[in-house]
């Protein structure tokens, strides 16, 4: 068939060089600016290349909108309809036929094609468009394609294309592939700056800038905002405040295909269009008639928090590359104007590129796919930026918890069942578990609802959204339900389909008829008379009863995806604590805010105070039944200080959530004795009523240990707690009360630590009392570094040697007391005191205590414990 001649676009000049590079080698890099025509012209120009043969070109696009637009534009250039020479395949859409030679797919489709059959039969080339966006699927797809090219298909051509990319770095990844650069032909763009004042909402500043641009400039306008919420608010502020010939059109990911396609079509004759878009409009598509771009400078990117296991959207400054891409939209078809809502000098501070998603994302899906590919460590594949080790560790832990991989990182039976489903791993696990109980369709409906934003509304209550989704009649909702039916069928494959964990590695595996991202494998074409169209699931078997389980609780299903996000109400209405320890909240007016239990599927904001955006109510009975293996029952022993008794509490917990608790009867016998020891280990020895005798014995033994060492026992707190089983347990009586422990028990326990042959020496080495000349019996203290004798000075009259213990080898520290028992002198040399300081002490004490004896020579006086000596 004679094809229409291709238009002359800037990239046309380098097509011969590109054809030669791919003719002499198997890889190349094409760097071409926006508007050069690389997306649509390069695949068409290479259709007749000798190395292509009858094989297909797979063209990867980062977004569905871009994939559809590229396929339709290429089909238009050929004078055909999509689904003939050029087709496209993505989630919920498949427009292909046996004639299809160029297949445009979203990036996740390629990975699943390779995993389903690594040899890619019927495919001669894979082109990665807009690779600078560095999505996780794009990076992984290239790593897999390089592995296939190196091991199985050296004839497979790989072409990486981008407008803003370090071509040399990618070329090195492709083993030194040639870099072909196109100068392009962009129309001039006048870049202006209109800083948004501090405190002014972005939608207010954007609406003002749009109205000004409409008044000053001609043509249609494209405005970049961070997300759907800002787009809707900006549209509200423009309503009724622009001229009647101007249409306000939104463009974001969760719009249905019809609305997205309408946004990129040129405005009707005599009308202008204002397209309010997210970053979805940055690359790959041209919106005819747009010559004015207004850039908020903001973008919303997913950020994964390994500590909480949450991926949340974060509003950030765009990169310089993104800002240039956005401005370039104004000069695609004519000279234009780009207005940036920030100061000119702030542009230099923008990051050069948007960080690759692989450095920020949850890697559990990538790790599961690698396990299916026979690669336990993704770092062994050729990534432009290797996956971070901490994120891989978190992903590995999650997959192990879901029983998707074994300890060696190999795919398990459960993991194989999960990987058959084109779903995030948590949702895949939910569906696989539901299939075991005949609830596959209910689970896939819920999974599709969660992965296709906007279905069933945007409320937080997933049960209500699911009910609305079942009755929606839009083409997008119909296609989504058909996707759920196909996924339900895949969740319970027949034994002949394979997919078990025992299959050999991907390098030898040939699984035909696989499924790519929820659509039939586009490498296996059907009859030319059977062209799939959006919203129709042709050639697919339905489950025998696709509506089975439709009434199942959303919460009871979700719990298998997010057991760590079971949430319990706490205190104020709308406040919850999650099983993973995080806090979360709902608006108090939300119907879910009054529920006791939720399973949370999505949150936004900080992990400790995140806003719940999707959840479902659940009964405690379902929690206990579904997560029995994760629920822990603990008996906690505590000490009631008022009652001086051990109390036992039984606590049933799911992570950080207490399901129930109750007081148990006090233990008795051996259990009581163990409870006493546990309480001492937890709270310390101060719980014991030592008594004077036991405390003194402990001090004496402590002094002997410090002075003489082993075998005298260490009776410090740490040592005694460490040896409770040796000295205290044998003397306990089986009562769970500290009041029942007599101080004599403690003394007996301490003595049990002393070797029998040393017990008789305690009194000789460390006596409890000293007998002074007065005839009294004065206790010795052992609570310091040296033993201390506190005694009234009159009781030592006549004593000409210093008191000592330990066979006279250790002098006592004397605290000499006044008749009122107040210290007047401390000494370790009593004879020296009599000869020296006594004179001064006597002079002071005589006037203060005249009724007592204060002799000039105390060595000649009679010791006494009375005010005056007894008479003859």
C-alpha positions in Angstrom: 0.0 0.0 0.0 1.3 3.5 -0.9 1.6 5.6 2.1 1.0 9.4 2.3 4.2 11.4 2.4 5.3 12.3 5.9 5.3 16.0 6.8 8.6 17.9 7.1 9.3 18.5 10.8 12.6 19.4 12.5 13.4 15.8 13.3 13.2 14.9 9.6 16.8 16.2 9.2 18.2 13.6 11.5 16.1 10.6 10.4 18.8 9.3 8.0 21.4 9.4 10.8 19.0 7.7 13.2 18.2 5.0 10.6 21.9 4.4 10.0 22.6 4.2 13.8 19.9 1.6 14.3 20.9 -0.2 11.1 24.5 -0.7 12.3 23.8 -1.2 16.0 21.0 -2.2 18.2 20.7 1.0 20.4 20.6 4.7 19.9 19.7 7.9 21.8 17.6 10.7 20.2 17.6 14.2 21.8 15.1 16.5 20.2 13.3 19.6 21.6 9.6 19.8 22.1 7.7 20.1 18.8 10.5 18.5 16.7 8.1 15.6 15.8 10.1 12.7 17.4 7.0 11.1 18.9 5.0 10.7 15.7 7.5 10.9 12.9 10.3 8.6 14.0 8.2 5.4 14.3 6.6 6.0 11.0 9.9 6.8 9.2 11.4 3.6 10.4 8.5 1.3 9.4 10.3 0.3 6.2 13.8 -0.2 7.8 15.3 -3.6 6.7 16.1 -4.6 10.3 12.4 -4.2 11.3 11.2 -7.0 9.0 7.6 -7.8 9.8 8.2 -7.1 13.5 6.4 -4.4 15.5 7.7 -1.2 17.0 6.6 -0.7 20.6 6.4 3.0 21.5 6.3 3.8 25.2 4.5 6.9 26.4 4.5 8.0 30.1 0.7 8.8 30.1 -2.5 7.4 28.6 -3.5 10.7 27.1 -0.2 11.0 25.3 -0.4 7.4 24.1 -3.8 7.8 22.6 -2.9 11.2 21.1 0.3 9.9 19.5 -1.4 6.8 18.1 -4.3 8.9 16.6 -1.9 11.4 15.1 0.2 8.7 13.5 -2.9 7.0 12.1 -4.1 10.4 10.8 -0.7 10.9 9.0 -1.2 7.5 7.4 -4.8 8.3 6.4 -6.1 5.5 8.6 -8.0 4.9 11.8 -6.3 3.8 15.1 -6.2 0.1 15.3 -4.9 -0.5 11.8 -1.1 0.1 11.2 -0.9 2.1 14.4 -2.7 0.9 17.5 -2.5 1.5 21.2 -2.9 -0.5 24.4 -3.2 0.5 28.0 -5.3 -0.2 31.0 -9.0 -0.5 30.1 -8.2 0.3 26.4 -6.9 -1.9 23.6 -7.2 -0.7 20.0 -5.2 -3.1 17.9 -5.5 -5.6 15.1 -3.5 -8.2 13.2 -2.3 -5.3 10.9 -0.8 -3.3 13.7 2.9 -2.6 13.2 3.3 0.3 15.6 1.9 -0.3 19.1 1.8 2.7 21.4 1.6 1.6 25.1 1.9 3.1 28.5 5.1 2.3 30.2 3.8 -0.3 32.6 2.6 -2.4 29.7 6.1 -3.1 28.4 7.3 -4.5 31.7 4.4 -7.0 31.9 5.0 -8.0 28.2 8.6 -8.8 29.0 7.7 -10.6 32.2 5.1 -12.7 30.5 7.5 -13.6 27.6 11.0 -12.3 27.8 11.8 -13.0 24.2 9.2 -10.5 23.0 8.2 -12.5 19.9 7.0 -10.4 17.1 8.7 -7.2 18.4 11.6 -5.8 16.6 12.1 -2.5 18.4 11.2 -0.7 21.6 11.2 3.2 21.6 11.1 5.0 24.9 9.6 8.4 24.4 9.9 11.3 26.9 12.4 9.3 28.9 13.4 12.4 30.8 10.3 12.1 32.9 12.1 9.1 34.6 9.0 7.3 35.8 9.6 4.0 37.7 7.9 2.0 35.0 10.0 3.7 32.3 13.3 3.0 34.1 12.3 -0.6 34.9 11.1 -1.2 31.4 14.5 0.0 30.0 16.4 -2.2 32.5 14.4 -5.3 31.5 14.7 -4.5 27.8 18.5 -4.2 28.2 18.6 -7.5 30.0 16.5 -9.2 27.2 18.7 -7.6 24.5 21.9 -8.8 26.2 20.8 -12.3 27.0 18.1 -13.4 24.5 17.5 -10.8 21.7 20.7 -9.1 20.5 18.7 -8.1 17.4 16.1 -6.1 19.5 16.5 -2.4 18.7 16.2 0.1 21.6 15.8 3.8 21.1 15.6 6.3 24.0 14.1 9.6 23.0 13.8 12.8 25.1 13.6 16.6 24.9 15.6 17.4 28.1 18.0 14.6 28.9 21.7 14.0 29.5 22.1 11.9 26.3 25.7 11.0 27.0 24.7 9.4 30.3 21.9 7.3 28.7 24.3 6.4 25.9 26.7 4.9 28.4 23.9 2.8 29.9 23.3 1.6 26.4 26.9 0.4 26.0 28.0 3.5 24.2 25.1 3.9 21.8 25.3 6.8 19.4 23.6 10.0 20.3 21.6 11.7 17.6 20.6 15.3 18.2 17.9 17.4 16.4 18.1 21.1 16.6 14.4 21.5 16.4 12.4 24.4 15.3 10.5 26.1 18.1 8.8 29.4 17.6 10.0 32.2 19.8 8.4 32.4 23.2 8.4 35.6 25.2 8.9 34.6 28.8 7.5 37.0 31.4 7.4 37.0 35.2 4.5 37.9 37.4 5.3 37.0 41.0 2.5 35.6 43.1 2.3 37.8 46.3 2.9 36.1 49.6 -0.3 34.8 51.2 -2.3 34.8 47.9 -3.7 31.4 47.0 -2.4 29.9 43.8 -5.9 29.7 42.3 -6.5 33.4 42.9 -3.2 34.4 41.4 -3.7 32.1 38.4 -7.3 33.3 37.7 -6.0 36.9 37.8 -3.1 36.1 35.4 -5.5 34.3 33.0 -7.9 37.2 32.8 -5.1 39.6 32.1 -3.6 37.3 29.4 -7.0 36.9 27.7 -7.4 40.7 27.6 -3.8 41.3 26.3 -3.1 38.3 24.0 -4.8 36.4 21.2 -5.2 32.7 20.9 -5.9 29.9 23.4 -4.3 29.6 26.8 -2.7 26.7 28.7 -2.4 27.1 32.5 -0.3 24.7 34.6 -1.6 24.0 38.1 -0.4 21.4 40.7 -3.6 19.3 40.9 -7.3 18.7 40.4 -8.3 20.7 43.5 -6.5 23.9 42.3 -7.9 23.4 38.7 -11.5 23.2 40.0 -11.0 26.3 42.2 -9.4 28.3 39.4 -12.3 27.3 37.1 -14.8 28.6 39.8 -13.0 31.9 40.0 -13.1 32.3 36.2 -16.8 31.4 35.8 -18.7 34.4 34.5 -15.6 36.5 34.4 -14.3 35.8 31.0 -15.8 36.6 27.6 -18.6 34.5 26.2 -16.4 33.1 23.4 -14.0 31.5 25.8 -14.3 27.9 27.0 -12.8 26.8 30.3 -11.6 23.2 30.0 -9.9 21.0 32.7 -7.2 18.5 31.9 -6.0 16.0 34.5 -5.5 12.3 34.9 -8.8 11.2 36.4 -10.9 12.7 33.7 -12.5 10.2 31.4 -11.0 9.7 27.9 -13.7 11.8 26.2 -13.0 14.8 28.4 -9.3 14.5 28.0 -9.6 14.3 24.2 -11.8 17.3 24.2 -9.2 19.3 26.1 -6.5 18.8 23.5 -8.6 19.4 20.5 -8.3 22.9 18.9 -11.0 25.4 19.8 -13.9 25.7 17.4 -13.7 28.5 14.8 -14.4 31.8 16.4 -13.8 30.6 20.0 -10.9 30.6 22.5 -10.0 27.9 24.9 -8.4 28.1 28.4 -7.0 24.6 29.3 -6.4 24.2 33.1 -3.9 21.3 33.3 -1.6 19.4 35.6 1.8 18.3 34.4 0.0 15.8 32.2 0.2 18.5 29.4 4.0 19.1 29.7 5.1 16.6 27.1 4.1 14.5 24.1 1.0 16.3 23.2 0.3 19.5 21.2 -2.8 21.5 22.0 -3.5 23.3 18.7 -4.2 27.0 19.0 -2.4 27.5 22.3 0.1 30.5 22.2 -0.1 31.6 25.9 1.2 29.5 28.8 0.8 30.5 32.4 2.9 28.4 34.8 2.2 28.3 38.5 5.6 26.8 39.0 4.2 24.0 41.2 3.8 20.3 40.6 2.4 17.5 42.8 4.7 14.5 43.1 4.3 11.2 45.0 6.7 10.8 48.0 7.1 7.5 49.7 7.8 7.4 53.4 9.5 4.1 54.3 9.0 4.7 58.0 5.2 4.8 57.7 4.8 2.8 54.5 2.8 5.7 53.1 3.0 7.3 49.7 1.7 10.8 49.8 1.4 13.6 47.2 3.6 16.6 47.9 3.3 19.9 46.2 6.8 21.0 45.2 8.5 23.5 42.9 8.9 22.4 39.3 12.3 21.7 38.0 14.0 24.0 35.5 13.6 21.3 32.8 9.8 21.1 33.5 9.5 24.9 33.5 11.2 25.0 30.0 8.9 22.2 28.8 5.9 24.1 29.9 7.0 27.4 28.3 7.8 25.5 25.1 4.1 24.6 24.8 3.4 28.2 23.8 5.7 28.0 20.8 4.7 24.7 19.3 2.7 26.1 16.3 3.3 29.9 16.4 5.2 32.6 18.4 3.9 32.7 22.0 4.0 34.0 25.5 4.8 32.2 28.7 4.0 33.9 32.0 5.7 32.5 35.1 4.1 33.2 38.5 7.5 33.8 40.3 10.4 36.2 40.2 12.9 35.8 37.3 15.9 35.3 39.7 14.1 32.3 41.4 14.4 30.3 38.1 18.1 29.8 38.7 17.4 28.2 42.1 15.0 25.6 40.6 16.4 22.0 40.6 17.7 21.1 37.1 15.5 18.0 36.7 12.6 16.3 38.5 14.1 13.6 40.7 13.7 10.1 39.2 10.7 8.3 40.6 12.9 5.3 41.4 14.6 7.3 44.1 11.4 8.3 45.8 8.9 5.5 45.2 7.6 2.4 46.9 9.6 -0.4 45.2 7.5 -3.4 46.3 5.9 -3.8 42.8 9.3 -3.6 41.1 10.8 -6.2 43.5 7.8 -8.5 42.9 8.3 -8.2 39.2 12.0 -8.8 39.5 11.3 -12.0 41.5 9.0 -13.1 38.6 11.8 -12.3 36.2 14.2 -14.5 38.2 16.1 -11.6 39.7 16.3 -11.5 43.4 18.3 -8.3 43.6 17.1 -5.5 41.3 20.5 -3.8 41.6 21.9 -6.4 39.3 19.8 -5.0 36.4 21.1 -2.0 34.4 19.3 1.1 35.9 20.2 4.6 35.0 19.9 5.3 38.8 20.1 2.1 41.0 17.1 1.6 43.4 18.0 2.8 46.9 19.0 0.0 49.3 16.7 1.3 52.2 13.6 1.4 49.9 14.5 -2.1 48.6 14.7 -3.3 52.2 11.3 -1.9 53.0 9.8 -3.4 49.9 11.4 -6.8 50.7 9.9 -6.7 54.2 6.5 -5.9 52.8 6.6 -8.8 50.3 7.8 -11.2 52.9 4.9 -10.1 55.2 2.5 -10.7 52.3 4.1 -14.1 51.6 4.9 -13.0 48.1 8.6 -14.0 48.2 10.6 -16.4 50.3 13.7 -15.6 52.4 15.9 -16.0 49.3 13.8 -13.5 47.3 12.2 -16.1 45.1 8.6 -15.9 44.0 6.2 -17.9 46.1 2.9 -19.4 45.0 1.1 -16.5 46.6 3.5 -14.1 44.9 2.8 -15.7 41.5 -0.9 -15.3 42.0 -0.4 -11.6 42.9 1.9 -11.0 39.9 -0.7 -12.3 37.5 -2.8 -9.2 38.4 -1.9 -5.8 37.0 -2.3 -4.2 40.4 -0.1 -2.7 43.1 1.1 -5.4 45.4 -1.2 -4.7 48.3 -4.2 -4.7 46.1 -3.0 -7.8 44.3 -2.7 -9.6 47.7 -6.2 -8.5 48.6 -7.6 -9.9 45.3 -5.7 -13.1 45.6 -6.9 -13.6 49.2 -10.5 -12.8 48.2 -10.3 -15.3 45.3 -9.7 -18.1 47.9 -13.2 -17.3 49.4 -15.1 -16.7 46.2 -14.9 -12.9 46.5 -12.6 -12.1 43.6 -15.0 -9.9 41.7 -15.9 -7.8 44.8 -12.2 -7.4 45.4 -11.3 -6.4 41.9 -14.1 -3.9 41.8 -12.6 -2.3 44.9 -9.1 -2.5 43.4 -10.1 -0.8 40.2 -12.0 1.8 42.2 -8.8 2.6 44.1 -6.5 2.7 41.1 -8.8 4.6 38.8 -9.3 7.9 40.6 -12.8 9.5 40.5 -14.9 6.4 40.0 -17.9 6.5 42.3 -17.1 10.1 43.4 -14.4 11.4 45.6 -15.7 10.8 49.1 -13.6 9.1 51.7 -16.2 6.2 52.3 -15.2 3.5 49.9 -18.3 1.4 50.6 -20.5 4.3 49.3 -18.2 4.9 46.3 -18.4 1.2 45.5 -22.2 1.3 45.4 -22.2 4.3 43.1 -19.5 2.8 40.9 -21.6 -0.3 40.3 -24.5 1.8 38.9 -22.5 4.4 37.0 -23.1 4.3 33.2 -20.3 6.4 31.8 -18.0 4.7 29.3 -15.1 5.0 31.8 -17.1 3.3 34.5 -18.3 0.6 32.1 -14.7 -0.1 31.0 -13.6 -0.2 34.6 -16.2 -2.8 35.5 -15.1 -4.9 32.5 -11.5 -4.6 33.7 -12.6 -5.8 37.1 -14.2 -8.8 35.5 -11.0 -9.6 33.6 -8.9 -9.3 36.7 -11.4 -11.5 38.7 -10.9 -14.1 35.9 -7.1 -13.8 36.2 -7.2 -14.2 39.9 -8.3 -17.8 39.6 -6.4 -19.2 36.6 -6.8 -22.7 35.3 -3.9 -25.1 36.1 -2.9 -25.1 32.4 -2.1 -21.4 32.4 1.0 -21.8 34.5 2.4 -19.0 36.6 3.4 -21.1 39.5 6.4 -20.3 41.6 8.2 -23.4 40.4 8.6 -22.1 36.8 12.2 -21.7 35.6 13.8 -18.3 35.4 12.4 -15.7 33.0 15.3 -16.2 30.6 13.8 -19.7 29.7 10.2 -19.0 30.5 7.7 -18.8 27.6 4.2 -18.0 28.9 2.0 -17.3 25.9 -1.3 -15.4 26.0 -0.3 -13.4 29.0 -1.9 -10.2 30.2 -0.2 -6.8 29.9 -1.4 -4.2 32.4 -5.0 -5.6 32.5 -5.4 -5.9 28.7 -4.8 -8.8 26.4 -1.2 -9.2 25.4 -0.8 -6.8 22.4 2.0 -8.9 21.0 -0.6 -11.6 20.1 -2.8 -9.9 17.5 -6.3 -11.0 16.6 -8.2 -11.0 13.4 -8.3 -7.7 11.6 -12.0 -7.7 11.8 -11.8 -7.7 15.6 -10.6 -4.2 16.5 -10.9 -3.5 20.2 -12.4 -0.1 21.0 -12.5 1.7 24.4 -15.2 0.4 26.7 -15.5 -3.0 25.0 -13.8 -6.1 26.3 -13.8 -8.2 23.2 -12.4 -11.8 23.0 -12.3 -12.2 26.8 -13.8 -14.9 28.9 -15.9 -13.6 31.8 -16.0 -15.2 35.2 -18.6 -17.9 35.5 -20.4 -15.6 37.9 -18.8 -12.2 37.6 -21.1 -10.6 40.1 -20.3 -13.0 42.9 -19.6 -11.4 46.2 -20.9 -8.0 45.2 -22.3 -7.3 48.6 -19.0 -8.0 50.5 -17.8 -5.4 53.0 -15.2 -3.2 51.5 -13.4 -3.1 54.9 -13.3 -6.9 55.2 -11.6 -6.9 51.8 -9.2 -4.0 52.3 -7.9 -5.5 55.5 -5.9 -7.9 53.4 -4.2 -5.0 51.6 -3.5 -2.7 54.5 -3.5 -4.7 57.8 -1.1 -2.1 59.1 -3.7 0.6 58.5 -6.5 -0.7 60.6 -7.6 2.3 62.5 -9.4 2.8 65.8 -11.3 5.9 66.9 -9.7 7.7 69.8 -11.1 10.6 71.8 -12.3 13.4 69.6 -14.7 12.5 66.7 -12.8 11.9 63.5 -9.5 11.1 65.2 -7.9 7.7 64.7 -4.8 5.8 65.5 -3.5 3.2 63.0 -2.0 -0.1 63.7 1.3 1.1 62.4 1.4 3.8 65.1 0.5 6.8 62.9 -2.3 9.2 63.7 -5.0 10.1 61.1 -8.1 12.2 61.0 -11.4 12.8 59.1 -13.5 15.8 59.0 -16.0 15.5 61.9 -18.9 15.9 59.5 -17.8 12.9 57.4 -20.1 9.9 58.1 -17.1 7.7 58.6 -15.9 10.0 61.4 -18.3 8.3 63.8 -17.1 4.8 63.1 -15.1 2.9 65.7 -13.0 0.9 63.3 -11.8 1.7 59.8 -9.4 0.2 57.2 -7.6 3.2 55.6 -6.6 2.9 52.0 -5.2 6.3 51.3 -4.0 9.3 53.3 -2.5 12.7 52.6 -0.3 14.9 54.7 2.1 14.2 57.6 2.3 10.7 58.8 1.4 11.6 62.4 -1.6 13.7 61.5 -2.6 12.6 58.0 -5.9 13.3 56.4 -7.9 10.1 55.5 -9.0 10.3 51.9 -10.2 6.7 51.3 -11.3 4.2 53.9 -14.0 1.7 54.8 -15.7 0.7 58.0 -15.1 -2.7 59.5 -16.3 -4.8 62.4 -13.9 -5.8 65.2 -15.0 -9.4 64.6 -13.8 -9.2 61.0 -10.5 -7.8 62.2 -10.0 -10.6 64.7 -10.9 -13.2 62.1 -8.8 -11.9 59.3 -5.7 -10.9 61.2 -5.6 -13.6 63.9 -2.0 -14.3 63.1 -1.0 -10.7 63.6 -2.9 -10.2 66.9 -0.8 -10.6 70.0 -2.1 -11.4 73.5 0.2 -10.3 76.3 -0.1 -10.6 80.0 1.4 -7.6 81.7 2.4 -7.7 85.4 2.2 -4.4 87.2 2.7 -3.3 90.8 0.0 -1.5 92.8 2.0 0.7 95.1 -1.1 1.4 97.3 -1.8 -2.2 97.8 1.8 -3.4 97.6 0.5 -6.2 95.4 1.1 -7.7 92.0 -1.7 -7.2 89.5 -2.0 -9.0 86.1 -3.6 -7.4 83.0 -4.3 -9.3 79.8 -3.9 -7.1 76.7 -4.9 -8.0 73.1 -3.2 -5.8 70.6 -2.9 -5.3 66.8 0.2 -3.3 66.4 -0.2 0.0 68.2 -4.0 -0.6 68.7 -5.4 -2.2 71.9 -8.3 -4.4 71.0 -9.2 -5.3 74.5 -7.8 -5.6 78.0 -8.9 -7.1 81.3 -7.7 -7.7 84.8 -6.9 -11.3 85.7 -6.9 -12.8 89.2 -3.8 -12.4 91.2 -1.4 -15.3 90.6 -0.5 -17.8 93.4 2.2 -20.3 94.0 5.0 -20.5 91.5 3.2 -18.0 89.2 3.0 -15.5 92.1 6.7 -15.9 93.0 7.6 -15.3 89.3 5.3 -12.3 89.2 7.1 -10.9 92.3 10.5 -11.3 90.5 9.2 -9.8 87.3 7.9 -6.7 89.2 11.3 -6.3 90.9 13.0 -6.5 87.5 10.7 -3.9 86.1 10.5 -1.5 89.1 13.6 -2.2 91.2 14.4 -3.4 94.7 12.8 -0.4 96.3 9.5 -2.4 96.3 10.9 -4.6 99.1 10.4 -3.6 102.7 14.0 -4.3 103.8 13.8 -3.6 107.5 16.7 -2.4 109.6 18.3 -5.8 110.1 18.2 -6.8 106.4 19.4 -3.4 105.2 22.3 -3.4 107.7 23.3 -6.9 106.6 23.2 -5.8 102.9 25.4 -2.8 103.8 27.9 -4.9 105.7 28.1 -7.4 102.8 28.5 -4.6 100.3 31.4 -3.2 102.3 33.1 -6.5 102.5 32.7 -7.1 98.7 34.1 -3.6 98.0 37.1 -4.2 100.3 37.9 -7.9 99.8 36.1 -8.8 96.5 35.0 -12.3 95.7 33.9 -14.6 97.1 32.1 -12.0 99.1 28.9 -11.4 97.1 28.1 -8.2 95.1 24.8 -6.9 96.6 24.4 -3.8 94.5 20.9 -3.3 93.0 22.0 -4.6 89.5 23.7 -7.7 90.9 20.8 -8.6 93.2 18.2 -8.1 90.4 20.4 -10.3 88.1 20.4 -13.1 90.7 16.9 -12.9 92.1 16.4 -16.6 91.3 19.4 -17.5 93.5 18.7 -15.4 96.7 15.1 -14.5 96.8 13.0 -17.0 94.9 13.8 -20.0 97.2 12.5 -18.0 100.2 9.2 -16.8 98.7 5.9 -18.2 99.9 3.7 -18.1 96.8 1.8 -14.9 97.7 1.5 -12.1 95.0 2.0 -9.4 97.6 5.1 -7.6 98.8 3.5 -7.2 102.2 3.8 -10.9 102.6 7.6 -10.8 102.3 9.0 -10.6 105.8 12.3 -8.7 106.2 13.7 -11.8 107.7 13.2 -13.5 104.3 15.5 -10.9 102.8 18.2 -11.4 105.4 18.0 -15.1 104.9 18.2 -14.6 101.1 21.3 -12.4 101.4 23.0 -14.9 103.7 22.4 -17.6 101.1 24.7 -15.7 98.8 27.6 -15.9 101.2 29.7 -19.1 101.0 29.0 -21.2 104.1 32.6 -21.0 105.4 32.5 -17.2 105.3 29.2 -16.7 107.1 30.8 -17.2 110.5 33.4 -14.5 109.7 30.9 -11.7 109.0 30.6 -10.7 112.6 34.4 -10.7 113.1 35.2 -8.7 110.0 32.1 -6.4 110.0 30.4 -6.4 113.4 27.1 -4.7 113.8 28.0 -2.8 117.0 30.9 -1.3 118.9 31.1 -1.6 122.7 32.6 1.7 124.1 34.0 2.1 127.7 30.6 3.5 128.7 29.1 0.0 128.5 26.7 1.0 125.7 26.2 -0.9 122.5 26.5 1.5 119.6 25.6 0.5 116.0 28.2 0.8 113.2 27.1 2.2 109.8 28.3 0.6 106.6 26.6 2.9 104.1 29.6 4.8 103.0 33.1 4.1 101.7 34.3 3.5 105.3 32.4 2.1 108.3 31.2 4.9 110.6 30.6 5.0 114.4 28.4 7.9 115.5 28.9 8.2 119.3 28.7 10.9 122.0 32.2 11.9 123.0 31.6 11.2 126.8 31.2 7.5 126.0 34.9 7.3 124.8 36.5 8.9 127.9 39.5 6.8 129.0 40.0 5.2 125.6 43.5 5.7 124.5 43.4 3.8 121.2 41.3 4.3 118.1 38.4 1.9 117.6 38.9 -0.5 114.7 37.2 -3.6 113.1 38.3 -6.5 110.9 40.7 -7.7 113.6 41.9 -4.2 114.2 43.0 -3.5 110.6 40.3 -1.1 109.6 39.8 2.1 111.8 36.3 3.3 112.2 35.4 6.8 111.1 34.3 8.4 114.3 31.5 11.0 114.2 31.9 12.5 117.7 28.5 13.8 118.9 27.4 16.4 121.4 25.0 15.5 124.2 22.3 16.6 121.7 23.6 14.1 119.2 24.9 16.8 116.8 28.3 16.2 115.2 31.2 18.2 116.7 34.1 16.4 115.2 35.0 13.7 112.7 38.3 11.8 113.2 40.1 8.6 112.4 42.7 9.3 115.1 41.1 9.4 118.6 44.4 9.7 120.6 45.4 12.6 118.4 42.0 14.3 119.0 42.4 14.0 122.7 45.8 15.6 122.5 44.8 18.3 120.1 41.3 19.5 119.2 39.8 18.4 122.5 40.8 21.6 124.3 38.9 23.8 121.8 35.9 21.5 121.7 35.8 21.4 125.6 35.9 25.2 125.8 32.9 25.5 123.4 30.8 22.6 124.8 31.2 23.5 128.6 29.2 26.7 128.2 26.5 25.0 125.9 26.1 21.9 128.0 27.1 22.7 131.6 25.3 19.6 133.1 27.7 17.3 131.3 31.2 16.3 132.2 34.0 18.1 130.2 37.3 17.1 131.9 40.6 18.7 131.0 42.2 15.2 130.5 39.6 12.9 129.0 42.0 9.9 129.2 41.7 10.1 133.0 38.0 10.6 133.1 35.3 7.9 133.4 33.3 7.2 130.3 29.6 7.7 130.7 26.3 7.8 128.8 24.6 10.0 131.4 24.6 13.8 131.9 26.7 13.3 135.2 28.6 10.2 136.4 26.7 8.2 138.9 27.8 8.9 142.5 29.6 6.4 144.7 
